[in-house]
Amino acid sequence: MPVVQVEAQLPTDELLRAVGQLNQSDLEQFVSQVIALRAKRQASSLPRVEAELLLKINEGISPEIQARYNELIAKRQAETLTPDEYAELLRLTQQVEKLEVRRVEYLAELARLRGTSLPALMEILGIRPPAYA
């Protein structure tokens, strides 16, 4: 992960400006880590089952897989993807989709435990469906 130079005591708006310097891949990784941190903090005040579900919901894919996935998508968009890379992209897409399915299953279980709907729970947690959905 790149290093962003900031002052020791940093107001939130300056921190946001510093984060804005990250490239897309590093920004996605950073956001995933922030979401995981938030989940851990929320989990400490929740019943154990809900806490475990929140941690699973916010797990995400590894930064390495995300970076490679993004790289292959960029190559596909630039029409420079080799046949081997295409096969790798298909494998990674299946892997990412399986993780997303599990995430939705965990969200549905948490919604059931809380006696609410999935859309309402997603709103409470600040989770938005992907733009392509």
N, C-alpha and C positions, 0 to 999 in steps of 0.2 A: 504494500500500500504506500502511496506517495506521502511525503511529509509536506505539511502546509505550515508555514511560519506564521505564528500568532503571538500576541502579547500574553503575559502570564494571567492577568485578570482580564477576562473578555466578556463584554456584554453579549447577550444573545444575538443581536443583529449583526455584530461583527463575526461571531462564530458562523452564522448563516452565510455571510459573505465569503468566509474562508472555505466553507464546504462547497460553495458555488464554484470554486476554482477546480474542483475535481472533474476528471473526465467521466463520461457516462458509466463506464464499467465500475470505476472506483466509487462513484456516487451510489450506484445500486448496492454495492457491497457495504458501504457505510450505512445506508438506510436500513439494510437488513440487520446490521449489528445494533443500530439504535432501537429498532423494533424489538429485537431479542432482549436488549437491556430493559426496555419498558415492560416487556412481558415478565421478566424475572422480578422486577419491582412489584408489579401487580400481583404476581403469584405469591409473594410472601404474605399477603393479607387475605388470601382466598382459601377455601377448602382444598384439600390435597388433590382431589380428582380434577377440579376446575383448574388448579395451578398446573398440573401435568398436561392437561389438554391445551392450555394457553402456550406452554413451552413448545409443544409439538406443532401447534398452529404456526408459530413464529420461527420454526426451525429453518426453513428455506433450503435451497441447494447450496453446495459449497461455493466459495468465491472462485475457485479454480474452474469448476464446471460452468459456472455462470459466465466467466470470462471467455472460455472456449466456445460456449454456445453463442455468445454475442459476436465473437470473431467469425464463426461460421455463418451466422445470419448476415453479417456485413458482407462477407465474400459472396454469399448467394445473391444479395441485392446488387452487388457490383458485377454479377455474372462471371465470377472467376473461381467458382467452386469446382474442384476436381471430383471425379466419381467416388473416390475414397472418402473425400471430405463430405460429400453428399450422404454417403452411408453413415458416416459418423454423426452428421447432423440429425439424421433420422433416429439413430439410437439415443442421442441426447434429448431429442424432442420427446421420445417415448418416456425417457427417464423423468424429465421435467413434468410431463403430463401425469405420470403416476404419482409424483410428489404432490401435485396440485389436487388430484383426486383425494388422496389421503388427507390433505389439509381441509378440504370441504367436508369430508367425513368427520374430522375432529370438530370443525365448526358446528356441524349439525348436532353432534353429540353434546357439545357445550350449550347450544340453544335449547336442546331438549332438557338438560339438567336445570337450566335457568327458567324454563317454562316460557320461552319466547320464540319468535320466528327467526329463521336464518337471516333474512334481510335486516330485521331489527337488531340482531346481535352484531352483524357486520357494521351497521351504522354506529352502534355503541363503541365498537372496537376501532372504528376508523378505517375499516377495510373496504376498499372499493373494488368492484370487479374490473378485470382488465379491459382496456379500451376496445379490444376486438370482440369482447363477449356481447 
